[in-house]
Structures are given as C-alpha cells and as structure tokens.
Amino acid sequence: MATSASKIVVNAQGKAAGGVNAHFTLLVDGKKVGEGTAGTTAKDFVFTPVLTADAAHKVQIRYDNDAVIDGQDRSLTVNSISIGGKTIAPTAGIVSYDKGALDGRDVAAGQSNLWWNGTLVVAADKSYFPAAAAPVATTGGKDTIVVNASGTPAGGVNAHFKVLVDGKQIGEGTAGTTAKTFTFTTDAADRVAHKVQIQYDNDAVIDGQDRSLNVNSITINGHSYGPTGSAVSYDKGALDGKDVIAGQKGMWWNGTLVVNAPASDFPAGTTTPTPTPTPTPTPTPAPTVPSPTEPGFYVARNGNDSWSGKLAAPNAAGTDGPFASLQKAQAAMRADPTIDTTYVRGGDYYLKNVVWMDGQDSGVTFSGYGNEKAVIHGSAQASVSFGLGGAKNVTIEGLTFTDGVASGHYVYADNAAGLTFANNVVTGGGYGITVQNSANSKVIGNQFDRTGAEAVFVKAGSNATIVSDNLIRHPNAADRGDAGIWVNGSSDVKITHNQIEDSPEKAIAVGSVQTDGSDATYRATIAFNKVIDANLDSNDGGGIYLINRQQDLTGHTVVNNDVSGTTATNPSGDVASWGIYLDDWTSGATVKGNVVHDNIGGVFLHGGWNNSVTENVIAGNSGAQIGLQQDVAWGGWKGKAMSGNDISGNVIDVREGTAVHIYGPAGVGNIHNNFYSSLNTAGKEFDAWPQVMSSGAWGTLSNWQAAGYDKGSVILNPGFANPGADDFSLSANSPVFGLGFDHIAYGDIGLLG
C-alpha cells in the first residue's frame, strides 16, 4: 500500500486560565497523531503521520481543556491548517466545527476561535495526500544527535540509556544527578524521515531508592525537541509499539522515548565533503522566520519612518519598507484602526525616550518577529522603556531588554489592566516589569537575569495577575529590592511554575507591610515553583516569604513548591532564615505538599493564627525543621496572640539540625501525627520556651510528647529517592502514602518548558 508523506502543520495560539494553557489533540480519521499546548504567541505545531496515499482523510484538531477560572476563559485559536504544503483557513468550506464530543451531532461551520471543547474537522480530499516519492537515500552523511539528560541513582548505580536510530544502536550513556550533554554521530539516509530512540534500560527500586532517567532535550542536526513535544512518544517496556503514551521528561519505567523526526531533520548535503586546499566556507543560513499571523506594521534596523511600515523589508526600489522606530509604529497603529500589531525585526534599538502608551493604545501588541532577536537598549534618558498609563490589553512579547538604568523599569504599567508580558528576555537594569493598578495582567514565559531590583513587582490594585513559567536568576543585583517576585496590595494573584535562583534576599515575597490594611493582600496562590539559593545577602528572610501586618486571615495557599539552599550572610550567627517563612502575623494560610530541604530553617510561623502546615517534606535543614514564635514586635507595637495553627502529617527528617523550635506559649501550635525520620531519640532535638518539658528548654522526643506535643506521630523510614544527593522525593513505595500522605507531583514542579 502506497503511503503519503504529507506534513500537517497547525498554527495556533491560546488564552490561558488558572495558569494553564489551551491543549489540543491532532487526529486523522479519529486516530491520535499528536498533541500540542498553545501559548499566547502563535506557533507552528508540526506532525508527520504515515497515511494511505491517494485517499481522502479527515484531519481533526480537538480542543479538550476548555474552562473558566476566576473569570479567565481558556480558549484555543487555530489560525491555519497546512496539509502537504497547502494552507487551509479554519473558515474554509471543507472545515467544520463539531462542538462537544466528536460525534457529528452539534456541527457548525468552521471558525478560528474555539470557545468550547470541540473539534475542527478538515475534510481533505485525496489531492492532499499524494504518494511519497522514493527517497534519495544518500548514505555516508554525518548526522549529530545530542541528548541532554540527568538521572536519579539507586543502589549507587546511575541511570543508563542507549540511543538508536530506526532500532539500531548508535551509542549509549550513563546519566548522573547533574544534567549533561551526550553527543552521538551516525550516518543516516539523507532526506528521509527517521525514528530517533532514547531507550532507558536499567530501572530499579533498591532500598527505597527509585532509579529514573530525565531527558531534557533531544537535538537532531540542530533541531531541538522537548521530551513532551508533539513528535515525541514514550513506548513503555519493550520497544514494540504496544504501550505507547505521550512523551514525558521523567522516565520512571524502562522504555523508549521515540522522536518521529521528519526528513527535514536529515537534509541533503550533510555528507562530509572531501577536504580541498582552499575550502569554500558554508554561509550561515538565514533564520527561518514564521510569517506573521495577522496584519501588522514592521520596525527594522534598515527601516525608514517616512515609509508605510507595512512591508517586513525594504522593497527592491528602496521606496517603501518597514519603519525605523517604535514610536513611529505606535503612531501608525493609532492612526489605522485595522492594525494593532507591530513586529520588531532583529537588531539593536537604542531608546532615547520612553514608548508611552495611554488609552488610545489599548489592544496593541509589540512583538518580536519570528526567531529574530530584537534588543531594546535602555538609556539614562529613558528610565522606562515601555510605559503604560491607561492602556488596556496591551501585549509585549518576544523582545530582549538590556542596558536599563538601575533606578528605572523596563516596563512600568499603571492603570493598564490586561497587560501581557510574555516570552521576553530581560537583563540588568532596575525593575524588570512593574504592574500597578493593572488587574488581570500576565507575566508568562520570560527570562530575567541580574535585574537591579525585583524582576517582577505586582503592586497595589493588580488583582488576579498571573506570574507563571518565568526563569529568574540573581534578581536585585543592584541591591535595590528584596525579592525576585514581590506581590503587595494585590489579591488573587497566582505565582506558578517559576524558577528563581540566587536571590540576595527573598525569592518570592507576598503580603502587606503597612499596619492599616492599605496594602492588604489576600488569596495568593504560590504553587509548583522551584526556589534555589535565596537569602544570600541577608540574615532575615526566606525562599518563600509571606507577611501580614494588617493582621487578618489571608487565605494564601503555598503548595507543591521545592525550596532549597536558603542561607544567610552569616549562617553561624543569629539569623532568621527559612525555606518557607510566614512572617509578621501571616494567618489563614495553607502550606501543603512542599519539599523544603537543605536550607538553614525549614518552615517558620512568626505570629499569626489558623495556619495549616501539612503533608510537606521538611528535610536536611541545618537549623530547626519547624519553628513557631509568637513574639512579634515591629515599630514599637505588638499584635494578636498566636493560636489555632495546625502542624500535622509532615515528613520531618532530622539528619541535620533539630526538629522543632517554639518561642512562645505552649499553645502557639497544635503539632501532631507527623512522620519523623533520622531522629536521634536519645538526643535533645526539640526546644520550647517558656519551658514546658520536664527536661528543661531542650528535650528528647519522649520529653516532647510527654509535654503534650506530637500525639500520634511516629518514627519511620520514608523512603527518600536519594537523600545523599539531596533528592528528598518519596519513592513510590513510601510507607507514608498508606498513612494518608498525598503524593507530591515532583515532575510538575518548576518551569513548564
């Protein structure tokens, strides 16, 4: 039977809700081919199914996770579908929209915006699927395959994998706990699709340690694939195509990640040339730039503000082309109501004046152009690069910001609801992005490095803002702030899936610093973040830090975060440094399912009431694993008494430091039903002041329990994966799961990409 090599390309984007992007599955004739997750920026999703040639097929894009969360309506926008190089609009006559189940019952005309779960169906005739031409199998070419991987050992043995192409082994590797690049070369047929396979082959659980392999990326002749990409699948067990699921980063079982690499990954001309005395250098290919998905103006280094700005490059006659300045493009969008997007082409742009947007700029977008790198340089004359005052629903995406002044802001938004700042790169300067009185804003998928002050500052009145999937390294480098992400005076903010590294003070800080409630902050969600090495230049702070000086119930939720390396300028001195720090009367907060390890202190409650600290893993901290202190004195006054705090169901490992520290009346916390490990039962691991134990201020577990604490608590081996390598994740057979401890989704913590 002849087969078709028609490539299917879906260009799509989406709107997120609750920090989760729109997801779709691609099917052909009802059978799954692949899937994709669509962010706010339009992207090509490429699929290469093997189909019967010269036959009609139904190509189906099924949107499957519609939801409305906190007023945010998740949706999917399909801009185009290309089959075998023929582009089809979602509103074309051969396209229909089957709402709800794919059952042919509630079918409407095709449309671009999918507001409900449903399926776009392209009834493609046989002309879209011609028989594949016989490939020119030029062997002898040099192909490079690069695998970036790490692993979790068991029994002192690291994870092992083989790399195969079309089932034939070309190399192997052993992955340690630190991610490493493994490079392999092979000779594969040019201009032919191949299956590149990473086969994990020594899975085991030994003494509670679960060996596993993490594959971060696979690169084939320069084309990089993420392990969760649509072209990647995971064939569990034998490589037999029988137990196949979507690709994933963490390989917890023996099995094979399979990359269905198209022929374009193996181009002609990769054959190693015979050296000559005067070789001709191969020119660097121009970047592949996707075409914009909507009308727009263009700004380019070779542009001219006297031109129309509607061409991406100058015409041959040199009479028309892109603009030269962002300000000119802004003026053009104001003058033309049909165009609200400006694409900024690659190159360096030096701002002398701020790009200031007001109400007449609502709804505009400034976007990078494809994969070109447009760099916005700040200057002393422009302490703000992009300023928004009254402009709503503005999008800034795909740009690079640098050279800003330490006293300034790259982006400053006031009264600018609905701002989206996505997929940008920000280095140096002062504040990265500040939103004030700008509700429903989104800061998603950016990279911040050495910003002088906070990378992300969510100020008063910016309710329901989402800060998600950002990589933040060494914030506050100019000593002008105290957190990588700082939320103040704004409620219902979601901080999810970020990674914050090397913070001089706090990594994530949320709450109020005024006593009159003028900057009160409620119902923040801090979830699935990874905090590494915070409080490097301070003796009082935390990795995740909450503060509540208005003294009421906050409703904050801190769940499923990994916090490690929180230290202090003088670790051996008198410090208050904690992985998770509920400071100054933080009350009504839930701290659950976090992994808090290798800090000075674990989790600390400083004043406050009705907090719940439950089902966390608190391990290997050099000070106390749990701390409670009532005495809060700030500005010469004291607040409400500490009561109603519940600390239960936690895995508390005391291989370093001490177990629990209390400074306050006996009733500051109800501590019970915890799981202790590595505890010296004969050692004085617990302290309380005023004295409540018969042994004095310090005591053993038996002294502690005799004083009324930790009723129902037990000592056990929780089965950490690899504590010697600071991996305190729990193995699948940990005994705590049978005692009511919920599984922590370790693989979901950190960046989404």
SULGI-V611531 format. One record per residue. PHI is phi in degrees with one decimal (* if undefined). Layout:
PHI ; PHI
//
This chain:
* ; -70.1 ; -116.2 ; -106.6 ; -103.8 ; -62.1 ; -84.5 ; -109.3 ; -121.8 ; -107.5 ; -97.2 ; -148.1 ; -147.8 ; -154.9 ; -115.1 ; -88.4 ; -142.8 ; 61.1 ; 78.3 ; -113.8 ; -82.6 ; -70.4 ; -121.3 ; -140.2 ; -117.4 ; -97.9 ; -123.9 ; -126.3 ; 55.4 ; 85.6 ; -105.7 ; -65.4 ; -106.5 ; -179.2 ; -152.3 ; -156.6 ; -120.3 ; -101.9 ; -87.6 ; -74.2 ; -98.0 ; -59.9 ; -145.7 ; -85.9 ; -107.9 ; -107.4 ; -129.6 ; -130.5 ; -74.4 ; -97.8 ; -126.8 ; -64.3 ; -78.8 ; 54.3 ; -139.9 ; -74.3 ; -140.3 ; -100.8 ; -97.0 ; -124.4 ; -106.4 ; -102.5 ; -82.1 ; -132.9 ; -136.4 ; -61.0 ; -165.1 ; -119.7 ; -127.9 ; 51.1 ; 82.4 ; -95.0 ; -103.7 ; -68.9 ; -154.8 ; -118.8 ; -115.8 ; -100.6 ; -84.2 ; -164.3 ; -127.6 ; -114.4 ; -125.2 ; 59.2 ; 88.6 ; -96.5 ; -91.1 ; -122.9 ; -76.2 ; -65.8 ; -101.6 ; -64.9 ; -63.5 ; -88.7 ; -111.8 ; -130.7 ; -124.8 ; -94.7 ; -73.7 ; 73.7 ; -65.9 ; -82.3 ; -131.8 ; 72.2 ; -98.0 ; -122.1 ; -104.7 ; -121.9 ; -63.5 ; -61.4 ; -149.3 ; -76.0 ; -91.5 ; -102.8 ; -90.7 ; -128.8 ; -57.1 ; 168.4 ; -132.7 ; -79.5 ; -118.4 ; -102.1 ; -86.8 ; -89.3 ; -78.4 ; -66.4 ; -65.8 ; -79.6 ; -131.1 ; -70.7 ; -62.6 ; -69.7 ; -69.2 ; -60.4 ; -72.4 ; -88.6 ; -88.3 ; -81.2 ; -84.4 ; 93.7 ; -75.7 ; -97.0 ; -117.2 ; -115.3 ; -119.1 ; -119.1 ; -115.0 ; -102.9 ; -149.1 ; -141.7 ; -151.8 ; -114.1 ; -80.6 ; -144.5 ; 60.1 ; 78.3 ; -113.0 ; -83.2 ; -69.5 ; -118.9 ; -144.3 ; -115.1 ; -112.2 ; -124.6 ; -124.1 ; 54.7 ; 86.5 ; -106.6 ; -68.4 ; -117.7 ; 172.4 ; -153.4 ; -156.2 ; -123.5 ; -102.5 ; -86.8 ; -74.1 ; -96.5 ; -58.8 ; -141.5 ; -95.8 ; -111.1 ; -112.2 ; -130.8 ; -122.1 ; -152.9 ; -111.7 ; -109.9 ; -59.0 ; -74.8 ; 57.7 ; -132.7 ; -69.3 ; -137.9 ; -100.0 ; -100.6 ; -124.6 ; -109.8 ; -105.7 ; -84.1 ; -132.9 ; -136.0 ; -61.1 ; -166.2 ; -118.7 ; -129.1 ; 51.9 ; 82.2 ; -94.0 ; -104.0 ; -69.6 ; -154.5 ; -120.1 ; -113.1 ; -103.1 ; -85.8 ; -164.3 ; -129.3 ; -117.8 ; -117.3 ; 48.8 ; 91.6 ; -95.1 ; -93.3 ; -119.7 ; -79.4 ; -66.9 ; -103.7 ; -66.4 ; -65.9 ; -87.4 ; -113.9 ; -130.6 ; -125.1 ; -94.8 ; -72.7 ; 73.9 ; -67.1 ; -82.0 ; -132.3 ; 72.1 ; -96.9 ; -124.5 ; -105.4 ; -126.6 ; -62.8 ; -61.8 ; -148.8 ; -72.5 ; -86.2 ; -100.5 ; -90.9 ; -130.1 ; -57.2 ; 166.3 ; -133.9 ; -79.3 ; -117.9 ; -99.2 ; -82.9 ; -81.7 ; -72.5 ; -59.4 ; -65.4 ; -77.1 ; -128.8 ; -69.9 ; -65.8 ; 95.0 ; -86.2 ; -60.9 ; -65.0 ; -74.2 ; -72.0 ; -61.3 ; -125.2 ; -58.6 ; -128.4 ; -66.1 ; -89.3 ; -64.3 ; -80.4 ; -65.2 ; -68.5 ; -66.4 ; -68.2 ; -64.0 ; -80.6 ; -108.6 ; -61.4 ; -69.4 ; -56.6 ; -94.8 ; -152.4 ; -59.6 ; -163.6 ; -93.2 ; -128.1 ; -123.6 ; -145.8 ; -64.5 ; -98.8 ; -86.7 ; -149.5 ; -69.7 ; -89.8 ; -85.2 ; -76.3 ; 76.0 ; -96.2 ; -108.6 ; -73.2 ; -146.4 ; -59.4 ; -75.1 ; -62.1 ; -81.6 ; 71.2 ; -105.7 ; -155.9 ; 166.1 ; -76.7 ; -75.0 ; -101.1 ; -131.4 ; -65.7 ; -62.8 ; -65.4 ; -63.5 ; -61.4 ; -62.8 ; -67.5 ; -66.4 ; -65.0 ; -83.1 ; -117.2 ; -68.6 ; -89.9 ; -125.8 ; -127.0 ; -129.2 ; -118.1 ; -98.9 ; -103.4 ; -78.8 ; -61.1 ; 133.2 ; -103.6 ; -122.2 ; -105.9 ; -86.6 ; -99.8 ; -134.5 ; -65.6 ; -85.4 ; -102.2 ; -115.0 ; -121.0 ; -56.2 ; -74.9 ; -102.5 ; -57.8 ; 86.0 ; -85.8 ; -130.4 ; -111.0 ; -131.4 ; -64.1 ; -103.8 ; 56.5 ; -97.9 ; -76.2 ; -101.5 ; -97.8 ; -109.2 ; -97.5 ; -93.3 ; -78.8 ; -158.9 ; -64.1 ; -79.5 ; -132.8 ; -70.3 ; -124.0 ; -82.3 ; -114.8 ; -117.6 ; -128.2 ; -131.9 ; 94.9 ; -81.6 ; -107.3 ; 55.4 ; -89.8 ; -120.5 ; -125.5 ; -146.6 ; 70.6 ; -112.8 ; -115.7 ; -116.2 ; -155.4 ; 63.5 ; -74.3 ; -80.2 ; -63.7 ; -93.3 ; -112.1 ; -133.1 ; -68.0 ; -130.4 ; -127.7 ; -120.8 ; -130.9 ; 57.2 ; -133.6 ; -58.0 ; 79.0 ; -66.3 ; -118.0 ; -120.3 ; -134.6 ; 57.9 ; -102.2 ; -118.0 ; -129.0 ; -132.8 ; 64.1 ; 74.1 ; -109.2 ; -72.8 ; -72.4 ; -139.4 ; -121.3 ; -118.0 ; -135.7 ; 51.3 ; -131.8 ; -68.0 ; 58.8 ; -89.0 ; -135.4 ; -122.4 ; -134.7 ; 71.8 ; -97.3 ; -121.6 ; -118.1 ; -138.3 ; 55.2 ; -65.1 ; -66.7 ; -122.0 ; -59.6 ; -69.4 ; -130.8 ; -122.2 ; -102.8 ; -99.2 ; -49.5 ; 85.4 ; -101.8 ; -65.4 ; 59.6 ; -79.1 ; -113.6 ; -120.8 ; -141.8 ; 61.7 ; -103.2 ; -100.2 ; -122.1 ; -120.0 ; 47.1 ; -71.1 ; 57.7 ; -67.4 ; -96.7 ; 58.9 ; -119.4 ; -160.5 ; -135.6 ; -158.0 ; -68.5 ; -122.9 ; -128.5 ; -116.1 ; -142.3 ; 70.0 ; -134.8 ; -111.2 ; 59.5 ; -86.3 ; -111.9 ; -118.4 ; -135.5 ; 58.8 ; -92.6 ; -123.8 ; -120.8 ; -123.3 ; 56.5 ; -91.5 ; -60.3 ; -124.4 ; -74.1 ; -88.0 ; -125.8 ; -128.6 ; -138.9 ; 141.2 ; -115.1 ; -113.9 ; -94.9 ; -88.3 ; -93.8 ; 80.9 ; -67.5 ; -121.5 ; -58.5 ; -133.9 ; -130.3 ; 55.5 ; -73.8 ; -113.2 ; -118.7 ; -142.1 ; 59.7 ; -93.8 ; -118.4 ; -111.4 ; -126.6 ; 60.3 ; -109.1 ; 62.2 ; -68.0 ; -121.3 ; -144.7 ; -107.8 ; -146.1 ; 176.2 ; -154.1 ; -65.7 ; -113.9 ; -128.3 ; -116.2 ; -139.2 ; -149.9 ; -74.3 ; -79.0 ; 57.9 ; -150.1 ; -77.5 ; -91.6 ; 74.1 ; -70.6 ; -128.3 ; -120.7 ; -134.5 ; 56.1 ; -103.7 ; -116.1 ; -125.0 ; -145.1 ; 76.6 ; -73.8 ; -127.9 ; -158.7 ; -59.2 ; -125.4 ; -58.7 ; -88.4 ; -92.6 ; -84.2 ; -124.5 ; -124.7 ; -130.7 ; -135.6 ; -59.7 ; -123.4 ; -124.3 ; -96.2 ; -96.6 ; 40.1 ; 66.3 ; -58.4 ; -137.1 ; 67.9 ; -102.5 ; -113.1 ; -119.0 ; -141.8 ; 69.4 ; -92.6 ; -112.0 ; -117.0 ; -143.8 ; 58.7 ; -104.9 ; -70.9 ; -115.6 ; -85.2 ; -120.6 ; -130.8 ; -113.9 ; -112.0 ; 74.1 ; 95.0 ; -146.9 ; 56.3 ; -94.9 ; -119.6 ; -118.7 ; -144.1 ; 55.3 ; -98.7 ; -102.4 ; -121.8 ; -149.9 ; 66.2 ; -84.8 ; -77.0 ; -102.8 ; -79.0 ; -75.1 ; -127.6 ; -136.2 ; -136.7 ; -144.8 ; -80.6 ; -63.3 ; -123.6 ; -125.8 ; -145.1 ; 66.2 ; 84.2 ; -138.5 ; -124.9 ; -115.5 ; -70.1 ; -71.3 ; -88.3 ; -162.4 ; 69.8 ; -89.1 ; -114.3 ; -122.0 ; -150.8 ; 68.6 ; -91.7 ; -88.0 ; -118.7 ; -103.1 ; -114.1 ; -69.0 ; -131.2 ; 67.2 ; -123.1 ; -86.0 ; -134.8 ; -124.6 ; -126.3 ; -127.1 ; 155.9 ; -57.4 ; -59.3 ; -91.9 ; -67.7 ; -158.2 ; -94.3 ; -106.2 ; -159.8 ; 52.3 ; -95.6 ; -115.5 ; -96.5 ; -138.6 ; 53.9 ; -96.3 ; -81.9 ; -67.0 ; -94.0 ; -96.3 ; -87.4 ; -101.3 ; -123.6 ; -137.3 ; -148.4 ; -140.0 ; -59.9 ; -65.2 ; -124.3 ; -96.8 ; -63.9 ; -84.2 ; 108.0 ; -69.2 ; -117.3 ; -159.0 ; -83.4 ; -60.5 ; -66.8 ; -61.2 ; -63.0 ; -69.7 ; -64.4 ; -82.7 ; 105.4 ; -94.8 ; 55.8 ; -67.1 ; 81.6 ; -77.7 ; -133.8 ; -107.8 ; -154.7 ; -97.0 ; -75.0 ; 74.8 ; -64.9 ; -64.5 ; -160.5 ; -63.2 ; -63.0 ; -104.5 ; 61.9 ; -100.9 ; -100.7 ; -68.8 ; -93.1 ; -67.4 ; -61.9 ; -101.2 ; -58.6 ; -66.4 ; -69.2 ; -66.5 ; -76.4 ; -107.9 ; 100.3 ; -77.9 ; -75.6 ; -64.2 ; -97.4 ; -80.9 ; -57.3 ; -66.9 ; -95.4 ; -80.1 ; 101.4 ; -62.2 ; -78.5 ; -77.8
//
